[in-house]
C-alpha cells in the first residue's frame, strides 16, 4: 500500500484550511490515504496567560512580529530538533513558486532524491505560515530550511500560500488524479501553456469545435494540441520558451509563426 504524503502545517488560523481540504481532489486524496494534512495551532505552544504569539518590533515601526518562542516550541514539539523534514516558510521574501518548484517538492516528499524504492522514513513536508509583519529573524536563520513566495504581492498571511503549495504538489503524487497523464498536460507542466479544450455540444451558438478533434485521428489530434500549446505560449507567455523543452519540429512550427501576428488560436 502506498504511504501517505504528510504535510505538517504550523499556523495561527487552522480554520482557514478545513473547507478546502474537505473539497474535491484534496478530500479524495485524504480519503484514499494518499495525503495527510496535520494542522498545528501555534498558539497552543504559548506559555503566557493570554497566549500571545506576536510583539512589537525592536527599533519601532508599524505592525507586529511573530515571536520566536512559540514557533520554535511548536515546530520542535512536532518535528523534533532539528526538524525531521524540510520546513518551508511561506513569505513574500522567498523564492518564487513555480511548477518546477512543485515538482522538486513532490520529489522531496516522495523521497525520490534518495531512493524511490525506500519505504522507510516519513514522506513529509512542513509549512510555516507567516502573519503580521512576518516572523522573528531568528526563525529564518535557525529553524526553517526553505522560504517560498507564491508571487510578487503581499497577502494577510501564509495560509492561502500554503494551500496553493499543497494543491500544486499533491497533484503530482501518483494516484491523486483520476487521469495519470492529467498533471503532465497541465499548463506549465511541460514548460508551455496548455492547449485549448472543447466538450459537447459540437456546435454552440454557431461556434464549432475544431474538426480535427472530431476526426478520431489521435496522431493528428496530438500534433494539433502540441501546436496549439506552442501557439498559445507564443501569444501569451513567450518568456516560457527560454526554459521549455522544444523538439526540432516545435522549433520549425514556431519559425512558421513569424510574420503571422494575426494568427488565431483555432487556426
C-alpha positions as CSV (number, residue, x, y, z in Angstrom):
1,X,0.0,0.0,0.0
2,X,1.3,3.5,-0.9
3,X,2.4,5.5,2.1
4,X,0.6,8.8,2.6
5,X,2.5,12.1,1.9
6,X,2.3,14.1,5.1
7,X,2.1,17.9,5.3
8,X,2.6,19.4,8.8
9,X,1.2,23.0,8.7
10,X,2.0,25.4,11.5
11,X,-0.5,28.3,11.6
12,X,-2.4,30.8,13.7
13,X,-5.5,30.1,11.7
14,X,-6.1,26.4,11.1
15,X,-9.7,27.0,10.3
16,X,-8.7,28.5,7.0
17,X,-7.6,25.1,5.7
18,X,-10.6,22.9,6.6
19,X,-13.1,23.9,3.9
20,X,-10.6,23.4,1.0
21,X,-9.1,20.2,2.4
22,X,-12.6,18.7,2.5
23,X,-13.3,19.5,-1.2
24,X,-12.7,17.7,-4.5
25,X,-9.2,16.3,-5.1
26,X,-7.9,17.1,-1.7
27,X,-10.7,15.3,0.0
28,X,-10.4,12.2,-2.2
29,X,-6.7,12.1,-1.7
30,X,-7.2,12.2,2.1
31,X,-10.0,9.6,2.0
32,X,-7.7,7.2,0.0
33,X,-4.9,7.8,2.5
34,X,-2.6,9.2,-0.2
35,X,-2.5,12.6,1.6
36,X,-2.4,13.5,5.3
37,X,-2.5,17.2,6.4
38,X,-1.8,17.9,10.0
39,X,-2.7,21.3,11.3
40,X,-0.8,22.6,14.3
41,X,-2.2,25.7,16.1
42,X,0.9,27.7,17.1
43,X,-1.0,29.4,19.9
44,X,-1.2,26.1,21.8
45,X,2.6,26.3,22.4
46,X,2.5,29.7,24.2
47,X,3.1,29.7,27.9
48,X,1.6,33.1,29.0
49,X,-1.9,33.6,30.3
50,X,-3.1,35.4,27.1
51,X,-1.4,33.1,24.6
52,X,0.5,35.9,22.9
53,X,2.2,35.0,19.6
54,X,3.3,38.4,18.4
55,X,5.0,41.5,19.7
56,X,6.2,45.0,18.6
57,X,9.4,45.0,16.5
58,X,12.6,46.2,18.1
59,X,13.6,49.6,16.7
60,X,10.0,50.7,16.2
61,X,7.9,50.7,13.1
62,X,4.3,49.6,12.2
63,X,2.9,46.1,12.6
64,X,3.7,43.2,14.8
65,X,6.1,40.3,14.5
66,X,5.6,36.7,15.3
67,X,7.6,35.8,18.4
68,X,10.3,33.1,18.2
69,X,9.4,31.1,21.3
70,X,6.0,29.7,20.3
71,X,7.2,29.0,16.8
72,X,10.3,27.1,17.9
73,X,8.3,25.3,20.6
74,X,5.6,24.2,18.1
75,X,8.0,23.0,15.4
76,X,10.4,21.2,17.7
77,X,7.5,19.7,19.7
78,X,6.1,18.2,16.5
79,X,9.2,17.6,14.3
80,X,12.0,17.4,16.8
81,X,15.2,19.4,16.9
82,X,16.5,19.7,14.3
83,X,13.2,19.2,12.3
84,X,12.9,15.7,10.9
85,X,11.8,17.1,7.5
86,X,12.1,20.2,5.4
87,X,10.4,23.2,7.0
88,X,9.2,25.8,4.5
89,X,8.3,29.4,5.5
90,X,5.6,31.0,3.3
91,X,6.8,34.5,2.8
92,X,6.9,37.2,0.1
93,X,10.7,37.2,0.5
94,X,11.0,33.6,-0.5
95,X,12.0,32.1,-3.9
96,X,9.1,32.2,-6.4
97,X,6.9,29.1,-6.5
98,X,6.7,27.6,-10.0
99,X,5.7,24.3,-11.5
100,X,9.3,23.3,-11.4
101,X,9.5,24.0,-7.6
102,X,6.3,22.0,-7.2
103,X,7.9,19.0,-8.9
104,X,11.0,19.5,-6.7
105,X,9.0,19.4,-3.6
106,X,6.9,16.4,-4.8
107,X,10.2,14.6,-5.3
108,X,11.3,15.5,-1.8
109,X,8.0,14.4,-0.3
110,X,8.2,11.1,-2.1
111,X,11.8,10.6,-1.2
112,X,12.7,10.3,-4.9
113,X,16.0,12.1,-4.5
114,X,17.5,9.4,-2.2
115,X,15.8,6.1,-3.1
116,X,12.5,5.9,-4.9
117,X,12.0,2.3,-3.6
118,X,12.7,3.1,0.0
119,X,9.7,2.6,2.3
120,X,11.4,3.9,5.4
121,X,11.2,7.3,6.9
122,X,8.4,9.9,6.5
123,X,7.3,11.2,3.2
124,X,6.8,14.6,4.8
125,X,7.0,18.3,4.3
126,X,6.3,21.0,6.9
127,X,5.0,24.5,6.2
128,X,5.1,27.6,8.5
129,X,2.6,30.3,7.7
130,X,3.8,33.8,8.4
131,X,1.5,36.5,9.7
132,X,1.5,40.2,10.6
133,X,4.9,41.8,9.5
134,X,6.5,38.3,9.4
135,X,8.5,36.1,11.8
136,X,11.3,37.0,14.1
137,X,14.5,36.8,12.0
138,X,15.9,34.0,14.3
139,X,13.2,31.7,12.9
140,X,14.6,32.3,9.4
141,X,18.2,31.9,10.5
142,X,17.9,28.8,12.7
143,X,14.7,26.9,12.1
144,X,13.4,27.0,8.5
145,X,15.2,25.2,5.7
146,X,13.5,27.0,2.7
147,X,11.4,30.1,2.0
148,X,8.8,30.2,-0.8
149,X,6.6,33.0,-2.2
150,X,3.7,32.3,-4.5
151,X,4.1,35.7,-6.2
152,X,5.2,39.2,-6.1
153,X,2.4,40.5,-3.9
154,X,1.5,40.6,-0.2
155,X,-1.2,38.5,1.5
156,X,-2.5,38.9,5.0
157,X,-0.9,35.6,6.0
158,X,0.8,32.5,4.7
159,X,-2.3,30.3,4.9
160,X,-3.5,30.8,1.3
161,X,0.0,30.4,0.1
162,X,0.3,27.1,1.9
163,X,-2.9,25.8,0.4
164,X,-1.6,26.8,-3.1
165,X,1.6,24.9,-2.5
166,X,-0.1,21.8,-1.1
167,X,-2.6,21.7,-4.0
168,X,0.2,22.0,-6.7
169,X,2.4,19.4,-5.0
170,X,-0.4,16.9,-4.3
171,X,-1.5,16.9,-7.9
172,X,1.9,15.4,-8.8
173,X,1.6,12.5,-6.3
174,X,0.9,9.2,-8.2
175,X,-2.7,8.1,-7.7
176,X,-4.2,11.5,-6.8
177,X,-5.6,12.5,-10.2
178,X,-8.0,10.2,-11.9
179,X,-6.1,10.6,-15.2
180,X,-2.5,9.6,-14.7
181,X,-1.5,12.0,-17.5
182,X,-3.6,14.9,-16.2
183,X,-0.7,16.6,-14.4
184,X,1.6,16.1,-17.4
185,X,-0.8,18.0,-19.7
186,X,-1.5,20.9,-17.4
187,X,-0.3,24.4,-18.2
188,X,3.3,24.9,-17.2
189,X,3.9,21.2,-16.6
190,X,5.8,20.8,-19.9
191,X,7.0,24.4,-19.8
192,X,4.2,25.6,-22.1
193,X,0.7,26.9,-21.6
194,X,-1.9,24.2,-22.1
195,X,-3.7,23.7,-25.4
196,X,-7.4,24.7,-25.6
197,X,-10.2,22.3,-24.6
198,X,-13.6,21.7,-26.0
199,X,-16.6,19.5,-25.0
200,X,-20.1,18.8,-26.1
201,X,-22.1,20.2,-27.9
202,X,-20.1,20.2,-31.1
203,X,-21.8,23.4,-32.1
204,X,-22.7,26.1,-29.6
205,X,-24.3,29.4,-30.7
206,X,-22.8,28.8,-34.1
207,X,-19.3,28.3,-32.8
208,X,-17.8,24.9,-33.9
209,X,-15.4,22.6,-32.2
210,X,-12.3,22.3,-34.5
211,X,-12.8,19.5,-37.0
212,X,-9.5,17.8,-36.0
213,X,-10.9,17.0,-32.5
214,X,-13.8,15.1,-34.1
215,X,-11.7,13.2,-36.6
216,X,-10.7,10.3,-34.4
217,X,-7.2,10.5,-35.8
218,X,-5.2,10.6,-32.5
219,X,-1.8,11.3,-34.1
220,X,-3.3,14.3,-35.8
221,X,-5.0,15.4,-32.6
222,X,-1.8,15.1,-30.6
223,X,0.0,17.2,-33.3
224,X,-2.8,19.9,-33.2
225,X,-2.7,20.1,-29.4
226,X,1.1,20.5,-29.4
227,X,0.9,23.2,-32.0
228,X,-1.9,25.0,-30.1
229,X,0.2,24.8,-26.9
230,X,3.1,26.4,-28.7
231,X,0.9,29.0,-30.3
232,X,-0.8,30.0,-27.1
233,X,2.5,30.2,-25.3
234,X,3.9,32.3,-28.2
235,X,1.0,34.7,-28.0
236,X,0.7,34.9,-24.2
237,X,3.9,33.9,-22.4
238,X,6.8,33.9,-24.9
239,X,9.2,34.1,-21.9
240,X,8.4,30.5,-21.2
241,X,10.3,29.4,-24.3
242,X,13.6,30.3,-22.5
243,X,13.3,27.1,-20.4
244,X,10.8,24.9,-22.3
245,X,12.0,21.7,-23.8
246,X,11.4,22.0,-27.6
247,X,11.9,19.5,-30.3
248,X,13.1,20.3,-33.8
249,X,9.6,20.0,-35.0
250,X,8.5,22.5,-32.4
251,X,11.1,25.0,-33.5
252,X,10.1,24.7,-37.1
253,X,6.5,25.4,-36.2
254,X,7.5,28.4,-34.1
255,X,9.6,29.7,-37.0
256,X,6.5,29.4,-39.2
257,X,4.6,31.8,-36.9
258,X,7.0,34.7,-37.6
259,X,5.1,37.2,-39.6
260,X,1.7,35.7,-38.7
261,X,0.9,38.0,-35.8
262,X,-2.9,37.8,-36.6
263,X,-3.0,34.0,-36.3
264,X,-5.9,32.8,-34.1
265,X,-5.6,30.0,-31.6
266,X,-8.0,27.8,-33.5
267,X,-6.2,28.2,-36.9
